[in-house]
Amino acid sequence: MRFRWTRDLPGVTRGGPVGRITGARLVKDAFGWQIVFRTETMTAVISDPHPDPMVGIDRGITVALALSDGTTREHGP
């Protein structure tokens, strides 16, 4: 099988040390044969801490969302 590298994969460049390909899978769909890559990136995303207090969420049928702070959320129309 031949493979043509047409563009960079997310986190992996053709010659760069940013990430690496850890696996590949060959799949056939309605558009023909495709190759799917599994990649590992070395970059870490650090987000800012959320300023509000933490809350637990329970999903239900009668009440859509019941929060641990005592409030509820309903479905829209």
LUMLODO-875128 format. One record per residue (C-alpha): residue in one letter; chain; x, y, z; residue number from 1. Coordinates in steps of 0.5 Angstrom, whole numbers. Each point is the difference from the previous one (the first is absolute). Example, Ala and Ser with C-alpha at 12.3 -4.5 7.8 and 13.67 -1.06 7.14 Angstrom:
<pts>
<pt><residu>A</residu><chaine>A</chaine><u>25</u><v>-9</v><w>16</w><num>1</num></pt>
<pt><residu>S</residu><chaine>A</chaine><u>2</u><v>7</v><w>-2</w><num>2</num></pt>
</pts>
This chain:
<pts>
<pt><residu>M</residu><chaine>A</chaine><u>0</u><v>0</v><w>0</w><num>1</num></pt>
<pt><residu>R</residu><chaine>A</chaine><u>2</u><v>7</v><w>-1</w><num>2</num></pt>
<pt><residu>F</residu><chaine>A</chaine><u>-1</u><v>6</v><w>4</w><num>3</num></pt>
<pt><residu>R</residu><chaine>A</chaine><u>1</u><v>7</v><w>-2</w><num>4</num></pt>
<pt><residu>W</residu><chaine>A</chaine><u>1</u><v>5</v><w>6</w><num>5</num></pt>
<pt><residu>T</residu><chaine>A</chaine><u>-4</u><v>6</v><w>-2</w><num>6</num></pt>
<pt><residu>R</residu><chaine>A</chaine><u>-1</u><v>4</v><w>6</w><num>7</num></pt>
<pt><residu>D</residu><chaine>A</chaine><u>2</u><v>0</v><w>8</w><num>8</num></pt>
<pt><residu>L</residu><chaine>A</chaine><u>-4</u><v>-4</v><w>5</w><num>9</num></pt>
<pt><residu>P</residu><chaine>A</chaine><u>-2</u><v>4</v><w>6</w><num>10</num></pt>
<pt><residu>G</residu><chaine>A</chaine><u>6</u><v>0</v><w>5</w><num>11</num></pt>
<pt><residu>V</residu><chaine>A</chaine><u>4</u><v>-4</v><w>-5</w><num>12</num></pt>
<pt><residu>T</residu><chaine>A</chaine><u>4</u><v>4</v><w>-6</w><num>13</num></pt>
<pt><residu>R</residu><chaine>A</chaine><u>4</u><v>-4</v><w>-5</w><num>14</num></pt>
<pt><residu>G</residu><chaine>A</chaine><u>7</u><v>1</v><w>2</w><num>15</num></pt>
<pt><residu>G</residu><chaine>A</chaine><u>-1</u><v>3</v><w>7</w><num>16</num></pt>
<pt><residu>P</residu><chaine>A</chaine><u>1</u><v>-2</v><w>7</w><num>17</num></pt>
<pt><residu>V</residu><chaine>A</chaine><u>-7</u><v>2</v><w>3</w><num>18</num></pt>
<pt><residu>G</residu><chaine>A</chaine><u>-4</u><v>-7</v><w>0</w><num>19</num></pt>
<pt><residu>R</residu><chaine>A</chaine><u>0</u><v>-6</v><w>-3</w><num>20</num></pt>
<pt><residu>I</residu><chaine>A</chaine><u>-4</u><v>-5</v><w>-3</w><num>21</num></pt>
<pt><residu>T</residu><chaine>A</chaine><u>-2</u><v>-6</v><w>4</w><num>22</num></pt>
<pt><residu>G</residu><chaine>A</chaine><u>-4</u><v>-4</v><w>-4</w><num>23</num></pt>
<pt><residu>A</residu><chaine>A</chaine><u>-4</u><v>0</v><w>-7</w><num>24</num></pt>
<pt><residu>R</residu><chaine>A</chaine><u>-6</u><v>-4</v><w>-2</w><num>25</num></pt>
<pt><residu>L</residu><chaine>A</chaine><u>-3</u><v>-1</v><w>-7</w><num>26</num></pt>
<pt><residu>V</residu><chaine>A</chaine><u>-7</u><v>1</v><w>-1</w><num>27</num></pt>
<pt><residu>K</residu><chaine>A</chaine><u>-5</u><v>-1</v><w>-6</w><num>28</num></pt>
<pt><residu>D</residu><chaine>A</chaine><u>-6</u><v>5</v><w>0</w><num>29</num></pt>
<pt><residu>A</residu><chaine>A</chaine><u>-5</u><v>3</v><w>-6</w><num>30</num></pt>
<pt><residu>F</residu><chaine>A</chaine><u>6</u><v>4</v><w>-2</w><num>31</num></pt>
<pt><residu>G</residu><chaine>A</chaine><u>5</u><v>-6</v><w>-1</w><num>32</num></pt>
<pt><residu>W</residu><chaine>A</chaine><u>6</u><v>-2</v><w>4</w><num>33</num></pt>
<pt><residu>Q</residu><chaine>A</chaine><u>2</u><v>5</v><w>5</w><num>34</num></pt>
<pt><residu>I</residu><chaine>A</chaine><u>6</u><v>0</v><w>5</w><num>35</num></pt>
<pt><residu>V</residu><chaine>A</chaine><u>-1</u><v>2</v><w>7</w><num>36</num></pt>
<pt><residu>F</residu><chaine>A</chaine><u>6</u><v>2</v><w>5</w><num>37</num></pt>
<pt><residu>R</residu><chaine>A</chaine><u>0</u><v>0</v><w>7</w><num>38</num></pt>
<pt><residu>T</residu><chaine>A</chaine><u>5</u><v>5</v><w>3</w><num>39</num></pt>
<pt><residu>E</residu><chaine>A</chaine><u>3</u><v>2</v><w>6</w><num>40</num></pt>
<pt><residu>T</residu><chaine>A</chaine><u>2</u><v>7</v><w>2</w><num>41</num></pt>
<pt><residu>M</residu><chaine>A</chaine><u>5</u><v>3</v><w>5</w><num>42</num></pt>
<pt><residu>T</residu><chaine>A</chaine><u>-3</u><v>6</v><w>1</w><num>43</num></pt>
<pt><residu>A</residu><chaine>A</chaine><u>-5</u><v>1</v><w>6</w><num>44</num></pt>
<pt><residu>V</residu><chaine>A</chaine><u>-6</u><v>5</v><w>1</w><num>45</num></pt>
<pt><residu>I</residu><chaine>A</chaine><u>0</u><v>3</v><w>6</w><num>46</num></pt>
<pt><residu>S</residu><chaine>A</chaine><u>-7</u><v>4</v><w>1</w><num>47</num></pt>
<pt><residu>D</residu><chaine>A</chaine><u>-1</u><v>5</v><w>6</w><num>48</num></pt>
<pt><residu>P</residu><chaine>A</chaine><u>-4</u><v>-2</v><w>6</w><num>49</num></pt>
<pt><residu>H</residu><chaine>A</chaine><u>-7</u><v>1</v><w>0</w><num>50</num></pt>
<pt><residu>P</residu><chaine>A</chaine><u>-2</u><v>6</v><w>5</w><num>51</num></pt>
<pt><residu>D</residu><chaine>A</chaine><u>-7</u><v>-3</v><w>2</w><num>52</num></pt>
<pt><residu>P</residu><chaine>A</chaine><u>-1</u><v>-5</v><w>5</w><num>53</num></pt>
<pt><residu>M</residu><chaine>A</chaine><u>0</u><v>-7</v><w>-3</w><num>54</num></pt>
<pt><residu>V</residu><chaine>A</chaine><u>-7</u><v>-3</v><w>0</w><num>55</num></pt>
<pt><residu>G</residu><chaine>A</chaine><u>-2</u><v>-8</v><w>-1</w><num>56</num></pt>
<pt><residu>I</residu><chaine>A</chaine><u>-6</u><v>-1</v><w>-6</w><num>57</num></pt>
<pt><residu>D</residu><chaine>A</chaine><u>-5</u><v>-6</v><w>0</w><num>58</num></pt>
<pt><residu>R</residu><chaine>A</chaine><u>-4</u><v>-1</v><w>-6</w><num>59</num></pt>
<pt><residu>G</residu><chaine>A</chaine><u>-7</u><v>-2</v><w>0</w><num>60</num></pt>
<pt><residu>I</residu><chaine>A</chaine><u>-6</u><v>-1</v><w>-4</w><num>61</num></pt>
<pt><residu>T</residu><chaine>A</chaine><u>-5</u><v>4</v><w>4</w><num>62</num></pt>
<pt><residu>V</residu><chaine>A</chaine><u>5</u><v>5</v><w>2</w><num>63</num></pt>
<pt><residu>A</residu><chaine>A</chaine><u>5</u><v>1</v><w>-6</w><num>64</num></pt>
<pt><residu>L</residu><chaine>A</chaine><u>6</u><v>2</v><w>5</w><num>65</num></pt>
<pt><residu>A</residu><chaine>A</chaine><u>0</u><v>0</v><w>7</w><num>66</num></pt>
<pt><residu>L</residu><chaine>A</chaine><u>6</u><v>4</v><w>3</w><num>67</num></pt>
<pt><residu>S</residu><chaine>A</chaine><u>3</u><v>-1</v><w>7</w><num>68</num></pt>
<pt><residu>D</residu><chaine>A</chaine><u>-1</u><v>7</v><w>2</w><num>69</num></pt>
<pt><residu>G</residu><chaine>A</chaine><u>-7</u><v>-1</v><w>0</w><num>70</num></pt>
<pt><residu>T</residu><chaine>A</chaine><u>-2</u><v>3</v><w>-7</w><num>71</num></pt>
<pt><residu>T</residu><chaine>A</chaine><u>-3</u><v>-4</v><w>-6</w><num>72</num></pt>
<pt><residu>R</residu><chaine>A</chaine><u>0</u><v>1</v><w>-8</w><num>73</num></pt>
<pt><residu>E</residu><chaine>A</chaine><u>-5</u><v>-1</v><w>-4</w><num>74</num></pt>
<pt><residu>H</residu><chaine>A</chaine><u>0</u><v>-2</v><w>-8</w><num>75</num></pt>
<pt><residu>G</residu><chaine>A</chaine><u>-2</u><v>6</v><w>-5</w><num>76</num></pt>
<pt><residu>P</residu><chaine>A</chaine><u>-7</u><v>-1</v><w>-4</w><num>77</num></pt>
</pts>
